[in-house]
Amino acid sequence: MNPLTTVKWPLIIGFVLAVAIAALVGGGLTFNAATLASLTRWLHIVFGVFWIGLLYYFNAVQTPAMAIAAADKGGPGGAGINKYVAPRALLWFRWSALATWLAGAYLLSQTHGRFINTFTFGLLEQPVSHSNIIMGFGAWFGTIMLFNVWGLIWPNQKKILGLVPATDEQKAAARKVALYASRINFLLSIPMLMCMVGPSHGLPF
């Protein structure tokens, strides 16, 4: 069987290759707190790429394409996307969002007081940490985005896709809520990513 014909095997092989490189460069693998933190940070990034990549796909590709398909009276329409593509994309989208947030929260919790200090922008400590201010914005943006995914986008997408019963009026309202929540996440993702990398790599200004 060719492993490249599936999604599962490239993911498995990719993770195995990454671990093998880490073991080779590091002279072996030892499981301790530092290793767990490094593993969690790596998974936080991988999950985040899945989440934000799909967010950009929805906003920059699928939603505009669906609008064009709906306006094309002689075309095939968007039924195939709604039936086959959107449910699978939303599955990866919502769970990668949750995994990204949980991995990030775990990383913050491993340093004493960092979780609280981040979400309070470092205002409870003296002197106030510039890093915690930046990370605080990123953490809150990510939390708002997670809420939008699970509290607004997914419940309304279930109505749009026919996964739960809804009238035409309810579907129309659901489209608007899901669209606006997704657009807000699209907007917030840009400063959120800057805030996430800023403390360790320097701000881009």
Secondary structure, DSSP 8 states (H G I E B T S, - for coil): --GGGSSHHHHHHHHHHHHHHHHHHHTS---SHHHHHHHHHHHHHHHHHHHHHHHHHIIIIIHHHHHHHHH-TTS--SHHIIIIIHHHHHHHHHHHHHHHHHHHHHHHHTSTTHHHHHHTTTTTSSS--HHHHHHHHHHHHHHHHHHIIIIIIHHHHHHHTTSS---HHHHHHHHHHHHHHHHHHHHHHHHHHHHHHHHHH----
